[in-house]
């Protein structure tokens, strides 16, 4: 992992372990078990309540709210609305995962109405999902990425979303990008500055680091951002359903443990997941060599899912260094 003074990832992990935040997850039914387990692995406490009738009570006692639209229904969306209103009322951080948002008007209409009604602290999606929300467009590839963009385009998109919704925007992929609108004094503590346009000029963002960007919006006004990119992970992460859903749960746990520096907490969560992805693949390769025989089934994507959760557990327990 690249060293960077601005992001003290181990400090975020220590806060997470000591505070053990209670996270309310209204999440994808396909991956609900994995989301709960990865939150337990990092030191958080998950609760997976979904009935609208208990949303006020459950959300009211929690430290973070993680919303995932991957398997939508009218009842689930109503539960999310009630939970989000309570979270906003009590200043509980909200993470919104835009899974497949451009697949249907049903998903898109819900997301846009929710973002209009309550402040969401973190929105997360792949390039196609974030682009769909910003342009009210379609995701013809389902939950998969169908759009392409270079690094500067992706950073610019994240900045536009952060500006429009007053939140932290995370765009996931082979490289993760994160952006937050910030005050000039906060942005320039590290004396690094770069100029960009939201029409995609280069930002000079370094991997795993907090650096600064001054962006021009469509009307020519300047805005200050913190922008980061996080590399790592492994291609096997694409062969397991729900690594993105797990990441949203991880982000919510980290943010709930340190609401004073949500950007740093988000970046720490992204770095943790990327490192876990690489460690899980290395462990699989090692065990695969040990059982290289026709009498054994070599580890595959199911084993990788388990090792990914184990890797998060051991990273947060201090057994492994971040890659």
C-alpha positions as CSV (number, residue, x, y, z in Angstrom):
1,X,0.0,0.0,0.0
2,X,1.2,3.6,-0.7
3,X,2.0,5.5,2.5
4,X,0.2,8.8,2.9
5,X,0.2,11.0,6.0
6,X,-3.3,12.3,5.3
7,X,-4.9,9.0,5.7
8,X,-4.2,7.2,8.9
9,X,-6.0,4.0,8.1
10,X,-5.0,2.1,11.2
11,X,-6.5,4.9,13.3
12,X,-9.8,4.4,11.6
13,X,-9.6,0.7,12.2
14,X,-8.9,1.3,15.9
15,X,-11.9,3.6,16.2
16,X,-14.0,1.0,14.5
17,X,-12.9,-1.8,16.8
18,X,-13.3,0.2,20.0
19,X,-16.7,1.8,19.1
20,X,-18.2,-1.3,17.5
21,X,-21.0,0.7,15.7
22,X,-24.5,-0.8,15.2
23,X,-25.3,-0.7,11.5
24,X,-28.8,-1.0,10.2
25,X,-28.7,-2.7,6.7
26,X,-31.6,-2.6,4.4
27,X,-29.7,-4.4,1.8
28,X,-29.7,-6.7,-1.2
29,X,-31.4,-10.0,-0.4
30,X,-28.9,-11.9,-2.6
31,X,-26.0,-10.8,-0.3
32,X,-27.5,-10.1,3.0
33,X,-25.6,-12.8,4.8
34,X,-22.2,-11.7,3.4
35,X,-22.9,-8.0,4.3
36,X,-23.6,-9.0,7.9
37,X,-20.5,-11.2,8.1
38,X,-18.1,-8.6,6.7
39,X,-19.4,-6.1,9.2
40,X,-18.9,-8.5,12.0
41,X,-15.4,-9.2,10.6
42,X,-14.4,-5.5,10.8
43,X,-15.7,-5.1,14.3
44,X,-19.2,-3.6,13.7
45,X,-22.5,-5.0,14.7
46,X,-25.1,-5.6,11.9
47,X,-28.8,-5.6,12.1
48,X,-30.8,-6.5,9.0
49,X,-34.4,-5.3,9.8
50,X,-36.6,-4.7,6.8
51,X,-40.2,-4.4,8.0
52,X,-41.5,-0.8,7.6
53,X,-43.4,-1.1,10.9
54,X,-40.2,-1.2,12.9
55,X,-38.0,1.2,11.0
56,X,-38.2,4.1,13.3
57,X,-37.4,2.1,16.4
58,X,-34.6,0.1,14.8
59,X,-32.9,3.0,12.9
60,X,-33.2,5.2,16.0
61,X,-30.9,3.0,18.0
62,X,-28.3,2.5,15.3
63,X,-25.0,4.3,14.5
64,X,-25.3,4.0,10.7
65,X,-27.8,3.2,8.0
66,X,-26.8,1.2,4.9
67,X,-29.3,1.3,2.0
68,X,-28.9,-1.0,-1.0
69,X,-31.5,-1.0,-3.9
70,X,-30.3,-4.3,-5.5
71,X,-33.5,-6.3,-4.9
72,X,-36.2,-3.6,-4.8
73,X,-39.9,-3.9,-3.8
74,X,-42.4,-1.3,-2.8
75,X,-42.3,-2.5,0.8
76,X,-38.5,-2.4,0.9
77,X,-38.4,1.1,-0.6
78,X,-41.0,2.3,2.0
79,X,-38.8,0.9,4.7
80,X,-35.8,2.7,3.3
81,X,-37.8,6.0,3.2
82,X,-38.9,5.7,6.9
83,X,-35.4,4.6,8.0
84,X,-33.7,7.5,6.1
85,X,-36.0,10.0,7.6
86,X,-35.2,8.8,11.1
87,X,-31.5,8.7,10.3
88,X,-31.6,12.3,9.0
89,X,-33.6,13.4,12.1
90,X,-31.0,11.9,14.4
91,X,-27.9,12.8,12.3
92,X,-27.1,9.1,11.7
93,X,-24.8,8.7,8.6
94,X,-26.5,7.2,5.5
95,X,-24.8,5.2,2.8
96,X,-26.8,4.6,-0.4
97,X,-25.6,1.9,-2.8
98,X,-27.0,2.5,-6.3
99,X,-27.1,-1.1,-7.4
100,X,-28.6,-1.3,-10.9
101,X,-30.2,2.1,-10.5
102,X,-30.5,2.6,-14.3
103,X,-32.1,-0.8,-14.9
104,X,-35.7,0.5,-14.3
105,X,-37.7,3.6,-13.7
106,X,-38.8,2.0,-10.4
107,X,-35.3,2.1,-9.0
108,X,-34.4,5.5,-10.6
109,X,-37.5,7.2,-9.4
110,X,-37.0,6.0,-5.8
111,X,-33.3,7.1,-5.7
112,X,-34.0,10.5,-7.1
113,X,-36.9,11.1,-4.7
114,X,-34.9,9.9,-1.7
115,X,-31.9,12.1,-2.6
116,X,-34.4,15.0,-2.9
117,X,-36.0,14.3,0.5
118,X,-33.0,13.5,2.8
119,X,-29.3,14.2,2.9
120,X,-27.3,11.1,2.1
121,X,-23.7,11.1,3.4
122,X,-22.2,8.7,0.9
123,X,-23.5,7.5,-2.5
124,X,-21.7,4.6,-4.1
125,X,-21.9,2.9,-7.4
126,X,-19.9,1.8,-10.4
127,X,-19.3,4.2,-13.2
128,X,-22.5,3.3,-15.1
129,X,-24.7,3.6,-12.0
130,X,-23.3,7.0,-10.9
131,X,-23.5,8.3,-14.5
132,X,-27.1,7.0,-14.7
133,X,-28.1,9.0,-11.6
134,X,-26.4,12.2,-12.8
135,X,-27.9,11.9,-16.3
136,X,-31.2,10.1,-15.4
137,X,-30.1,7.5,-17.9
138,X,-30.2,3.7,-18.3
139,X,-27.9,0.9,-17.3
140,X,-28.4,-1.6,-20.1
141,X,-25.9,-4.0,-18.6
142,X,-27.9,-4.6,-15.4
143,X,-25.6,-4.2,-12.4
144,X,-22.4,-4.5,-14.5
145,X,-20.4,-1.6,-15.9
146,X,-21.1,-0.8,-19.5
147,X,-19.6,2.7,-19.7
148,X,-15.9,3.5,-20.0
149,X,-14.0,6.5,-18.8
150,X,-10.4,7.4,-18.1
151,X,-9.3,8.5,-14.6
152,X,-9.9,12.2,-15.1
153,X,-13.4,11.5,-16.4
154,X,-14.2,9.3,-13.5
155,X,-12.9,11.8,-11.0
156,X,-14.8,14.6,-12.7
157,X,-18.0,12.6,-12.5
158,X,-17.5,11.9,-8.8
159,X,-16.9,15.6,-8.2
160,X,-20.1,16.5,-10.0
161,X,-22.1,14.0,-7.9
162,X,-20.5,15.3,-4.7
163,X,-21.4,18.8,-5.6
164,X,-25.0,18.1,-6.7
165,X,-25.9,16.0,-3.7
166,X,-23.6,17.5,-1.0
167,X,-22.2,14.1,-0.2
168,X,-19.2,11.9,-0.6
169,X,-19.3,10.1,-3.9
170,X,-17.6,6.7,-4.5
171,X,-17.2,5.3,-7.9
172,X,-16.0,1.7,-7.7
173,X,-14.1,-0.4,-10.3
174,X,-10.6,-1.6,-10.9
175,X,-9.6,1.7,-9.4
176,X,-12.0,3.3,-6.9
177,X,-12.5,7.1,-6.9
178,X,-13.8,9.2,-4.1
179,X,-14.7,12.9,-4.0
180,X,-16.1,15.3,-1.4
181,X,-16.9,19.0,-1.7
182,X,-14.9,20.8,1.0
183,X,-14.0,24.2,2.4
184,X,-10.8,25.7,1.1
185,X,-9.1,25.6,4.5
186,X,-9.9,21.9,4.9
187,X,-8.7,21.2,1.3
188,X,-5.3,22.8,1.5
189,X,-3.9,21.6,4.8
190,X,-1.4,19.4,2.9
191,X,-0.4,22.3,0.6
192,X,-1.1,20.2,-2.5
193,X,-3.3,21.8,-5.1
194,X,-4.5,20.9,-8.6
195,X,-6.8,22.5,-11.1
196,X,-9.5,20.5,-12.8
197,X,-12.7,21.0,-14.7
198,X,-15.8,18.9,-14.2
199,X,-15.6,18.3,-17.9
200,X,-12.5,16.2,-17.1
201,X,-9.2,17.9,-16.8
202,X,-6.4,16.1,-15.0
203,X,-6.4,16.3,-11.2
204,X,-3.0,14.8,-10.3
205,X,-4.6,12.6,-7.7
206,X,-2.3,10.1,-6.1
207,X,-3.3,6.5,-5.2
208,X,-4.5,6.1,-1.7
209,X,-4.0,9.7,-0.8
210,X,-6.1,12.7,-0.1
211,X,-5.2,15.5,-2.5
212,X,-7.0,18.6,-3.5
213,X,-8.7,19.8,-6.6
214,X,-10.3,23.1,-7.6
215,X,-13.1,22.3,-10.1
216,X,-15.0,24.5,-12.4
217,X,-18.7,23.6,-12.8
218,X,-20.8,24.0,-15.9
219,X,-21.4,27.7,-15.0
220,X,-17.8,28.5,-14.5
221,X,-17.9,28.7,-10.7
222,X,-15.0,27.1,-8.8
223,X,-15.4,24.6,-6.0
224,X,-12.9,22.9,-3.7
225,X,-12.8,19.1,-3.5
226,X,-10.9,16.4,-1.8
227,X,-10.4,13.7,-4.4
228,X,-8.7,10.3,-4.1
229,X,-8.1,7.1,-6.0
230,X,-7.6,3.7,-4.5
231,X,-5.9,0.8,-6.4
232,X,-5.5,-2.8,-5.5
233,X,-7.9,-5.7,-5.2
234,X,-7.9,-8.7,-7.5
235,X,-9.9,-9.8,-10.6
236,X,-11.5,-12.6,-8.6
237,X,-13.6,-9.9,-6.9
238,X,-15.7,-9.8,-10.0
239,X,-16.4,-13.5,-9.8
240,X,-18.2,-13.3,-6.5
241,X,-21.7,-11.9,-6.2
242,X,-21.9,-9.1,-3.7
243,X,-18.4,-7.7,-3.2
244,X,-19.9,-4.3,-3.9
245,X,-22.7,-4.9,-1.4
246,X,-20.1,-6.0,1.2
247,X,-18.1,-2.8,0.5
248,X,-21.1,-0.6,1.2
249,X,-21.6,-2.3,4.6
250,X,-17.9,-1.8,5.3
251,X,-18.1,1.9,4.3
252,X,-21.1,2.4,6.6
253,X,-19.3,0.8,9.5
254,X,-16.1,2.9,9.1
255,X,-18.1,6.1,8.7
256,X,-20.3,5.4,11.7
257,X,-17.2,4.9,13.8
258,X,-15.8,8.3,12.8
259,X,-18.4,10.9,11.8
260,X,-15.8,13.7,12.2
261,X,-13.8,12.6,9.2
262,X,-16.2,10.8,6.9
263,X,-14.0,11.2,3.8
264,X,-11.1,9.6,5.6
265,X,-13.3,6.8,6.9
266,X,-14.6,6.1,3.4
267,X,-11.1,6.0,2.0
268,X,-10.0,3.7,4.8
269,X,-12.9,1.3,4.0
270,X,-12.0,1.3,0.3
271,X,-8.3,0.6,1.1
272,X,-9.3,-2.2,3.5
273,X,-11.5,-3.9,0.9
274,X,-8.9,-3.6,-1.9
275,X,-6.2,-5.1,0.4
276,X,-8.5,-7.9,1.5
277,X,-9.1,-8.7,-2.2
278,X,-5.4,-9.1,-2.9
279,X,-4.8,-11.1,0.3
280,X,-7.6,-13.5,-0.3
281,X,-6.3,-14.2,-3.8
282,X,-2.8,-14.8,-2.5
283,X,-4.1,-17.2,0.2
284,X,-6.0,-19.1,-2.4
285,X,-3.0,-19.4,-4.7
286,X,-0.9,-20.8,-1.8
287,X,-3.5,-23.3,-0.8
288,X,-4.1,-24.3,-4.4
289,X,-0.4,-25.3,-4.7
290,X,-0.7,-27.4,-1.6
291,X,-3.7,-29.4,-3.0
292,X,-2.6,-29.7,-6.6
293,X,-4.0,-33.1,-7.1
294,X,-6.8,-34.8,-9.0
295,X,-8.3,-35.9,-5.7
296,X,-8.9,-32.3,-4.5
297,X,-11.0,-29.5,-5.8
298,X,-8.9,-26.4,-6.1
299,X,-10.3,-23.2,-4.4
300,X,-12.7,-21.3,-6.6
301,X,-15.0,-18.3,-6.3
302,X,-16.9,-19.7,-3.3
303,X,-13.6,-20.2,-1.4
304,X,-12.6,-16.7,-2.4
305,X,-15.7,-15.2,-0.9
306,X,-14.9,-16.8,2.5
307,X,-11.2,-15.8,2.3
308,X,-12.2,-12.2,1.5
309,X,-14.3,-11.9,4.7
310,X,-11.4,-13.6,6.6
311,X,-8.9,-11.2,5.2
312,X,-11.0,-8.2,6.4
313,X,-11.2,-9.9,9.8
314,X,-7.4,-10.3,10.0
315,X,-6.7,-6.8,8.6
316,X,-8.9,-5.2,11.2
317,X,-7.4,-7.5,13.9
318,X,-3.9,-6.3,13.1
319,X,-2.7,-9.6,11.7
320,X,-2.0,-8.4,8.2
321,X,-0.7,-5.1,6.9
322,X,-2.7,-3.3,4.2
323,X,-1.3,-4.0,0.7
